[in-house]
Amino acid sequence: MKTYLLLHGAMRGAWLWHKIVPILEKNGHRAIAYDLPGHGKRAAERSNQNMSDYVRDVLSFIKAKDLSDLVLVGHSMSGIIITRLAEETPGRIRHLVYLAAVAPRDGDALIDLLTPERQEALRKLEGRITEIHGPLETLRPLHFTDLEGEEKEFYLKQMTPQPAAAFYEKISLKRFASLTIPRTYVLGMKDKSIPPERARQFASRLGVTPVEIDAGHDLMVSRPDAVAGMLMTIG
């Protein structure tokens, strides 16, 4: 049995993993889908969280539950969180999975890891906003792009405002390069948030050949069987 800790990306929540958790559990594994503070069922806790806040929160949860031998899965922005957790508690982690995720270097902020178009848009907003969100018509072309109709609308309506501070905080990574924790990178061939060419750069940075899945950015909802199957082969 493996224990998977599943961390969502920006504007999302633990709900993002609702198709993956039953598959993993049916196959005898333990799967924990976690809401970062200010997200999902913890939306009321939103208070301009940055990446360090997220890392401290997840680290406290891991220690409180005495979790170990973890397969730590980070989606999108949570690539930063799992990288920092690897530095903070390497002995509790069995494997790192970057699922359509960013892979930071020392001194990077999340904004530095996005596509040039999204970087430009966010740099214009720096210091002027505390949250990033928008009406459905602005979210629709950017998120869940390989879903259609009612299913797509369902996920869009689950999204919560994203504290902007998480995009601008520079991350310190002094020990990650020396860690020997195994890692896997998974990219979506139809991903518009982290396009395949950028995802391959992140995989190269991690020293791995990426696993490619024919899906968009939120591949855990559009291709749950493929993602769960991949996760179960790890380790």
GUVO-82300 format. One line per 10 residues: number of its first residue (from 1); their letters; for each residue x negated, y negated, z of N, C-alpha, C, O. Coordinates in steps of 0.001 Angstrom, whole numbers, plus 500000, padded with zeros to 6 digits. Each point is the difference from the previous one (the first is absolute). Layout:
! residues N
NUM) a) X/Y/Z/X/Y/Z/X/Y/Z/X/Y/Z | ...;
This chain:
! residues 235
1) mktylllhga) 499158/501200/500000/500842/498800/500000/499127/498755/500000/499023/499909/500743 | 501341/499146/498420/499321/498709/499987/500936/498929/500569/501222/500143/499969 | 498181/498791/500546/500765/498845/500454/499702/498830/499084/498851/499583/499854 | 502200/499893/499530/499886/498873/499077/500564/498751/500665/501119/500015/500514 | 498108/498909/499477/500493/498698/500442/500105/499124/498766/498997/499713/499345 | 502227/499860/500336/500313/499352/498736/500246/498515/500236/500923/499620/500721 | 498239/499541/498663/500073/498555/500199/500398/499305/498698/499368/500200/498962 | 501665/498999/501103/500599/499363/498818/499241/498743/499595/499077/499564/500687 | 501329/499865/498188/499408/498772/499495/500825/498765/500334/500932/500063/500801 | 498719/498819/498581/500625/498708/500290/501497/500019/499688/500439/500587/499011;
11) mrgawlwhki) 500318/498770/501841/501453/499832/499881/500761/501304/500124/501219/500026/499830 | 498082/501049/500460/500646/501299/500091/500053/500467/501458/499646/499251/500910 | 500795/501983/499302/500090/500536/501346/499899/501507/499973/499741/500598/498955 | 500465/500017/502201/499935/501459/500087/501011/500675/499072/499823/501149/499594 | 501235/498114/500081/501018/500537/499076/499412/500416/498653/500586/500821/499295 | 498275/498625/500351/499397/500296/498702/499643/501481/499853/499883/500508/498885 | 499945/500178/502248/499534/501395/499983/501131/501002/500181/499741/501170/500282 | 501512/498396/499560/501116/500867/500384/500118/501243/499123/500622/500979/500413 | 498806/499006/498405/500026/501201/499160/498810/500920/500284/500079/501211/499791 | 498832/498209/500682/498762/500753/500219/500042/500783/501307/499603/501165/500046;
21) vpileknghr) 500881/498192/501019/499983/500623/501324/500703/501360/500007/499430/500955/500526 | 501794/499183/498911/500656/501318/500035/499224/501088/499259/500004/501159/500414 | 499332/498468/498498/499230/501001/499252/498828/500506/500835/499748/501204/500067 | 499543/497873/500565/498862/500393/500829/500467/500842/501181/499386/501016/500326 | 501700/498560/500315/500497/500733/501166/500521/501380/499607/499810/500967/500738 | 500837/499130/498122/500509/501300/499532/498866/500991/499805/500191/501210/500120 | 498624/498267/499578/498844/500863/499781/499133/500160/501249/498846/500421/499920 | 501729/499235/501233/499353/500293/501264/499059/498949/500528/499252/500258/500944 | 500767/498547/498463/499101/498936/500436/500744/498978/500853/501231/499969/500023 | 498014/499209/500665/500550/498890/500765/499783/498722/499210/498875/499708/499595;
31) aiaydlpghg) 502175/499533/500182/499904/498768/499207/500617/498855/500786/501158/500067/500413 | 498052/498875/499791/500444/498839/500761/499991/498791/499071/498940/499537/499580 | 502234/499963/500107/500118/498769/499208/500122/498849/500982/500911/499974/500828 | 498175/499080/499079/499854/498980/501037/500391/498619/499485/499602/499598/498907 | 501181/499683/501890/500332/498608/499699/498934/499085/500592/499804/499993/501215 | 499511/499244/497957/499117/498959/500511/500841/498908/500660/501164/499833/499638 | 498284/499422/501314/500783/498956/500658/500477/498950/498998/499223/499491/499191 | 502072/500197/500882/500596/499049/499077/500599/500636/498768/500503/499304/499118 | 499447/502029/500813/500466/500713/498811/501044/501052/500393/500021/500485/501131 | 500840/499853/497907/500963/501066/500223/500842/499766/501236/500582/498928/500167;
41) kraaersnqn) 499486/502081/500713/500795/499901/501220/499379/499053/501018/500617/499684/501017 | 498154/499861/498708/499333/499052/500899/499974/498592/499388/499152/499180/500353 | 501767/500553/498744/500009/498708/499307/500113/498826/500968/499461/498924/499740 | 501238/501281/501376/500182/498914/500969/498688/499601/500676/499917/498935/500612 | 499059/501915/499278/498705/499703/500622/499118/499133/499104/498854/499711/500345 | 501674/499880/498521/499190/499239/499048/499585/498663/500591/500843/499215/500435 | 497825/500523/499579/499507/498765/500588/498620/499678/499437/499016/499870/500729 | 500949/500006/497939/498777/499603/499301/498840/500954/500249/498863/499574/500206 | 501439/501731/499772/498960/501001/500218/498922/499935/498917/500281/499721/498835 | 498486/500544/501578/498919/500167/499033/499535/501455/500022/500581/500827/500702;
51) msdyvrdvls) 498382/499483/498540/499544/501383/499910/499496/500525/501344/500222/501162/500339 | 499110/497994/500411/499501/500435/501307/501143/500378/500932/499879/500938/500788 | 501234/498332/499125/501176/500345/500803/500516/501388/499624/500313/500813/500870 | 499771/499448/497829/500453/501307/499543/499078/501105/500510/500463/501017/500517 | 498239/498774/499335/499037/501025/500406/500106/500278/501497/500020/501159/500414 | 500048/497793/500395/500126/500191/501447/501273/500760/500344/499994/500855/500886 | 501089/498840/498423/501277/500651/500281/499939/501495/499685/500424/500825/500809 | 499054/499518/498028/499932/501419/499626/499009/500735/500894/500247/501140/500394 | 498647/498223/499924/499005/500626/500866/500599/500292/501375/499751/501063/500567 | 501034/498009/499972/500657/500218/501292/500952/501179/499922/500080/500801/500931;
61) fikakdlsdl) 500651/499310/497951/500928/501124/499807/499241/501317/499959/500399/500966/500651 | 498516/499082/498595/499211/501230/499887/499491/500443/501363/500052/501182/500340 | 499463/497870/500426/499464/500332/501326/501107/500379/500978/499841/500926/500796 | 501282/498357/499144/501112/500287/500916/500563/501402/499760/500377/500694/500944 | 499674/499710/497800/500516/501322/499643/498897/501060/499983/500263/501177/499755 | 498504/498394/500508/498837/500882/499994/499928/500802/498696/499814/501217/500014 | 500336/498084/498873/499950/500646/498698/498546/500221/499593/499142/499150/500239 | 500596/501988/499152/498647/500298/499519/500095/500886/498771/501078/500477/499647 | 497792/499737/499708/499939/500806/498778/501007/499492/498968/500675/500783/499332 | 499412/497890/500551/501030/499355/499185/499623/499948/498522/498853/499728/499644;
71) vlvghsmsgi) 502131/500536/499509/499923/499592/498603/500684/498632/499966/501218/499893/500137 | 497980/499082/499680/500478/498616/500092/500256/499496/498590/499074/499884/499197 | 502194/499813/500501/500412/499617/498646/500391/498525/499996/500911/499593/500722 | 498402/499612/498468/500302/498582/499907/500460/499630/498607/499330/500296/499011 | 501830/499050/500920/500539/499553/498718/499720/498512/499825/500225/499212/500918 | 499285/500401/497907/499861/498604/499616/499132/499233/500992/498819/500316/500141 | 501736/498673/500560/499179/499212/500925/499453/500842/501138/498991/499635/500603 | 501662/501504/499710/499538/500817/501117/498693/500719/499696/499448/500672/500872 | 500050/499195/497901/498638/500453/499748/499012/499285/500910/499010/500588/500435 | 501262/498139/499853/499156/499256/500943/500160/500559/501405/499017/500147/500727;
81) iitrlaeetp) 502202/500162/499655/500257/500467/501366/499325/501339/500248/499371/500181/501043 | 500742/500767/498024/499381/501304/500246/498478/499897/499981/499320/500758/500691 | 500143/498315/498527/498552/499813/499981/499518/499477/501350/498996/500476/500529 | 501717/498548/500027/499633/499471/501315/500207/501035/501094/499201/500076/500933 | 501855/500721/498969/500227/501053/500994/498880/501034/499961/499618/500546/501035 | 499861/499720/497782/498880/500932/499890/498793/499488/500774/499270/500785/500605 | 500518/497913/499379/498910/499417/500784/500288/500065/501493/499102/500257/500801 | 502147/499509/499568/500364/499903/501415/500083/501357/500689/499646/500127/501173 | 500817/500880/498104/500214/501300/500645/499693/501146/499049/500884/500807/499711 | 497892/499286/499799/499661/501017/498990/500210/501431/500488/500300/500885/499198;
91) grirhlvyla) 499549/499351/502088/500125/501352/500516/501405/500559/499960/500192/501207/500146 | 500794/497930/499658/501390/500466/499961/500507/500231/498571/501138/500429/499808 | 498032/499291/499207/500474/500031/498609/499350/501152/499235/498780/500160/499991 | 502068/500626/499375/499552/501143/499209/499752/499615/498542/499072/500502/499364 | 501770/498601/500115/499934/499660/498577/500694/498660/499804/501000/499714/500659 | 498476/499470/498443/500611/498727/499619/500587/500129/498599/499329/500464/499079 | 501916/499127/500766/500650/500024/498694/500417/498585/499632/500808/499379/500689 | 498631/500119/498218/500343/498676/499466/501026/500226/498895/499657/500418/498894 | 501598/499300/501418/501105/500290/499079/500400/498698/499309/500692/499163/500581 | 498861/500677/498164/500217/498735/499281/499634/498837/500918/500766/499049/500155;
101) avaprdgdal) 498056/501043/500446/499607/499094/501074/498751/499211/499635/499241/500375/499106 | 500568/498532/501604/498768/499239/499871/498900/500693/500800/500271/500702/500974 | 498485/499089/498599/498844/500542/500706/499043/498844/500254/499265/499604/499096 | 500728/499850/502109/499250/498778/500269/498511/500236/500220/499558/501097/500341 | 499690/497829/499449/498605/499925/500409/499901/499023/501164/500945/499267/500291 | 497911/500732/500364/499786/499063/501092/500201/498566/499513/499416/499588/498998 | 501414/499662/501719/500242/498607/499659/501160/499757/499060/500342/498848/499732 | 500277/502216/499756/501164/499838/499126/501235/499626/500810/500137/500388/501161 | 500748/498862/498221/501373/499835/500468/500906/500713/498998/499592/500271/498870 | 501615/500025/501539/500928/500674/499096/500150/499237/498693/500049/500612/498933;
111) idlltperqe) 500023/498076/501129/500178/499202/498790/498868/500231/499000/500220/499939/498791 | 498578/500325/501705/498846/500212/499121/500108/501290/499200/499291/500175/499010 | 501583/500725/501407/500089/501334/499416/501157/500143/499024/500166/501052/499382 | 500633/497902/500475/501161/500034/499123/499604/499665/498565/498858/499627/499732 | 502091/500508/499355/499760/499621/498611/499763/498485/499927/500489/499267/500860 | 498782/500257/498147/499739/498559/499897/501267/499152/500001/500014/498908/500568 | 501046/501583/498804/501242/499232/499937/500608/499826/501399/500463/498914/500350 | 499533/502156/500439/500573/499913/501336/499087/499209/500931/500475/499292/500888 | 498225/500829/498910/499077/499179/500787/500288/498516/499783/500086/499223/500951 | 500059/500405/497793/500217/498588/499678/501282/499486/500644/500022/498911/500572;
121) alrklegrit) 501036/501872/499334/501280/499572/500566/499906/499836/501516/500536/499043/500560 | 498783/501891/500100/499915/499948/501459/499044/498923/500483/500221/499417/501061 | 498728/500306/498189/499068/498948/500419/500689/498630/499977/499672/499125/500801 | 501264/500696/498297/500740/498743/499947/500905/499823/501215/500376/498881/500348 | 499968/502235/500293/500921/499952/501136/499281/499981/501339/500627/499767/501034 | 498066/500476/498963/499261/500118/501259/500147/498725/500841/499795/498886/499519 | 500564/501317/501747/500180/498883/500915/501353/499327/499903/500325/499145/500824 | 500470/501227/498184/501294/499353/499787/501171/500888/500392/501122/499514/500139 | 498635/501774/500042/501075/500930/500325/499554/500919/501131/498804/500183/500226 | 502152/500387/500475/499701/501004/501020/500506/501379/499604/499592/501003/500586;
131) eihgpletlr) 501294/499057/498421/500566/501274/499562/500114/500043/498486/500126/498969/499338 | 499827/502244/500128/500166/500221/498562/501177/500935/499806/500022/501106/500542 | 500936/498459/498703/501168/500813/499679/500675/499339/498811/499330/499348/499198 | 501954/500802/500673/500717/499349/498923/501322/500672/499745/500231/501107/500485 | 500648/498251/498764/501274/500621/499627/499759/501196/499081/498926/500148/499418 | 502085/500691/500465/499858/501223/499215/499530/499734/498578/499229/500785/499447 | 501227/498117/499954/499628/499759/498602/498502/499752/499834/499446/500251/498929 | 499890/499256/502130/498545/499818/499905/499252/501275/500388/498885/500220/499528 | 501701/500618/501316/499363/501255/500400/500120/501069/498918/499113/500838/499842 | 501978/499125/499425/500338/501075/499062/498912/500294/498971/499702/501173/499777;
141) plhftdlege) 499686/497821/499580/498984/500333/498986/498653/500406/500577/499126/500454/499261 | 500690/499392/502047/498692/500254/500607/499913/501297/500779/498904/500529/500186 | 502222/499998/500276/499981/501125/500931/500891/501140/499511/501028/499777/499361 | 498557/501444/500953/500736/501208/499622/500288/499993/498500/501117/500270/499560 | 497849/499416/499678/500160/499740/498572/500253/501249/499168/500419/499890/498848 | 499335/501308/501711/500308/501206/499223/501303/500651/500460/500277/501153/499669 | 500518/498099/501097/501339/500446/500363/501028/499124/499295/499680/498913/499520 | 501542/501567/500423/501049/499265/499303/501294/500032/500802/500173/500813/500909 | 500730/498281/498732/501378/500035/500482/500136/499943/501503/499280/499262/500674 | 501663/501536/499859/500340/499954/501420/498840/500418/500882/499833/499475/501101;
151) ekefylkqmt) 499368/501462/498426/498868/500453/500814/499003/498855/500214/499536/499772/501117 | 500145/499524/497813/499093/498872/500119/500577/498930/500924/499288/499473/500854 | 501992/500205/498983/500626/498980/500829/499987/500397/501470/499830/499150/500874 | 500349/502139/499398/499980/500480/501375/498671/499658/500671/499983/499478/501114 | 498909/500813/498215/498691/499754/500602/499701/498505/500100/499432/499545/500993 | 500945/499705/497998/499764/498560/500045/500689/499368/501212/499461/499086/500624 | 501730/501408/499701/500768/499432/501111/499430/500376/501365/500358/499389/501007 | 498755/501616/499037/499366/500380/501263/498820/499093/500343/499550/499969/501145 | 499950/499297/497867/498772/499233/500187/500206/498846/500980/501064/499382/500043 | 497893/500344/500743/500045/498937/500997/498913/498972/499706/499000/500331/499364;
161) pqpaaafyek) 501176/498426/501087/498971/498981/499777/498634/500448/500531/499901/500605/501067 | 499073/499092/498180/498636/500389/500339/499252/498819/500629/499868/498953/499365 | 499640/501199/501871/499171/498930/500568/498817/499683/499084/499228/500888/499637 | 500642/497849/499998/498981/499603/499028/498593/500120/500554/499052/500182/499235 | 500790/499721/502090/498665/500028/500598/499232/501263/499626/498771/499984/499934 | 501953/501115/499820/499333/501260/499658/499231/499914/498685/499064/500768/499780 | 501322/498306/499347/499328/499884/498705/498678/499241/500086/499135/500161/499139 | 500707/499023/501883/498881/499054/500000/498904/500310/501013/498949/499359/499972 | 501262/501599/500915/499000/500306/501026/498828/500789/499402/500208/501044/499382 | 498582/498468/500798/498807/500709/499569/499747/501185/500930/500113/499872/501219;
171) islkrfaslt) 499548/501270/498207/499842/501233/500762/498518/500311/500201/499208/499941/499059 | 500438/500385/502162/498625/500395/500308/499884/501520/499953/500713/500707/500712 | 498397/499782/498456/499750/501441/499869/498494/500231/500071/499293/499910/498996 | 500237/500386/502200/498561/500152/500191/499550/501453/499998/498827/500284/499760 | 502100/500645/500505/499598/501404/500166/500600/500944/498967/499567/501147/499893 | 501416/498394/499350/500742/500922/499142/499092/500718/498999/500167/501195/499758 | 498888/498088/499669/499134/500596/498973/499210/501187/500536/499601/500874/499230 | 500170/499166/502071/499206/501081/500585/500847/501167/500484/499461/501029/500407 | 501862/498822/499554/500882/501065/500473/500096/501128/498969/499916/499767/498794 | 500258/501434/501696/500066/501170/499106/501407/500588/499933/500174/501134/499553;
181) iprtyvlgmk) 500825/498111/500883/501382/500489/499931/500381/500206/498537/499847/499080/499197 | 500650/502115/500431/500438/500216/498616/501109/499033/499621/500807/499601/500840 | 499222/500028/497891/501052/499095/499537/500469/500393/498605/499259/500581/499207 | 502002/499079/500522/500628/500259/498706/500643/498705/499528/500565/499254/500800 | 499347/500479/497898/500692/498853/499429/501027/500510/498990/499685/500832/499148 | 501544/498663/500955/501090/500386/499094/500501/498751/499294/500357/499018/500651 | 499672/501011/498036/500480/498843/499237/501248/500361/499209/500201/501145/499594 | 500625/497843/500203/501184/500154/499163/499702/499488/498601/499585/498852/499837 | 500617/501970/499168/499684/499615/498626/500873/498864/499481/499641/499327/499033 | 501522/500456/501619/500905/498916/499600/500014/498866/501029/500902/499162/499991;
191) dksipperar) 498120/500814/500877/499951/499024/501090/499735/498601/499449/499016/499783/499292 | 501863/499269/501036/499820/498614/499565/499434/499125/501108/499565/498879/499738 | 500433/501618/501496/499436/499243/501112/498501/500228/500121/499228/499055/500159 | 500368/502211/499762/498581/500364/499950/499822/500821/498726/500054/501229/500040 | 499733/498091/498821/499915/500693/498719/498897/501056/499998/499039/499899/500763 | 501100/501117/498376/499046/501106/499997/498543/499573/499924/499154/500598/500666 | 500527/498372/498532/498593/499604/499890/499457/499464/501320/498844/500250/500341 | 501976/499016/500401/499575/499500/501314/499952/501152/501001/499086/500064/500822 | 501867/500829/499121/500018/501151/500900/498753/500861/499811/499438/500508/500970 | 500138/499653/497792/498779/500791/499752/498768/499313/500601/499077/500674/500458;
201) qfasrlgvtp) 500907/498019/499542/498909/499274/500651/500001/500276/501498/498941/500192/500598 | 502230/499829/500005/500091/500299/501432/499539/501430/500281/499276/500244/500965 | 501146/500701/498188/499583/501386/500198/498485/500131/499898/499372/500706/500789 | 500051/498610/498234/498548/500013/499843/499319/499428/501233/498977/500517/500449 | 501584/498430/500091/499458/499375/501218/499991/500995/501160/499112/499962/500851 | 501885/500930/499175/500097/501017/501043/499178/501242/499685/499863/500893/500835 | 499591/499156/497955/499163/501131/499611/500772/501236/499594/499502/501117/500144 | 501735/498698/499340/500821/501144/499618/500565/499806/498593/500060/498886/499481 | 500348/502219/499928/500737/499972/498740/501483/499957/500334/500472/500858/500746 | 500283/498177/498733/501396/499876/500420/500884/501126/499494/499782/500556/498924;
211) veidaghdlm) 501216/499763/501876/501096/500860/499571/501000/499102/499283/500382/498956/500528 | 500042/501433/498284/500906/499173/499217/501396/500616/499955/500164/501181/499695 | 500839/497992/500617/501395/500441/499966/500773/499045/499092/499828/498783/500075 | 501010/501771/499081/500760/499199/499036/501164/499315/500717/501137/500469/499969 | 498545/498417/500671/500999/499307/500816/499569/498554/500180/498882/499618/499654 | 502039/499577/500899/499690/498624/500313/499379/499856/501378/499463/500959/500554 | 500614/497835/499996/499302/499694/501247/500553/500785/501183/499238/500445/500858 | 502071/499728/499195/500624/500712/501122/500254/501452/499617/501139/500465/499953 | 497771/500230/499779/500101/501342/499453/500549/501011/500988/500398/501094/499599 | 499632/498567/501690/500581/500925/500981/501517/500084/499882/500599/500958/500489;
221) vsrpdavagm) 500035/498060/498874/501444/500092/499781/500336/500410/498568/501035/500624/499764 | 498106/499033/499280/500315/500375/498613/499462/501383/499641/500544/500661/499115 | 498384/499789/501567/499441/501339/499749/499663/500689/501324/498846/500360/500234 | 502152/499824/500631/499716/500537/501342/499405/501396/499995/499119/500294/500808 | 501341/500575/498296/499472/501372/499989/498522/500013/499630/499209/500740/500586 | 500426/498433/498433/498598/499945/499587/499125/499443/501119/498910/500515/500254 | 501565/498435/500413/499211/499393/501073/499893/500960/501182/498908/500210/500528 | 502211/500373/499890/499958/500929/501135/499126/501200/499672/499234/500459/500847 | 500874/500057/497924/499170/501134/499612/498522/499661/500083/499198/500809/500467 | 500442/498001/499083/498611/499556/500084/499549/499912/501447/498907/500449/500345;
231) lmtig) 501948/498963/500513/499626/499836/501407/499761/501359/500663/499108/500138/500837 | 501678/500845/498790/499866/501313/500639/498764/500763/499549/499599/500965/500649 | 499789/498612/498240/498763/500668/499556/498775/499449/500720/498922/500591/499925 | 501227/498305/500759/498857/499330/500626/499490/500810/501183/500777/500479/500827 | 497911/499664/499239/499377/500655/501137/500168/501507/500006/499517/500671/500912;
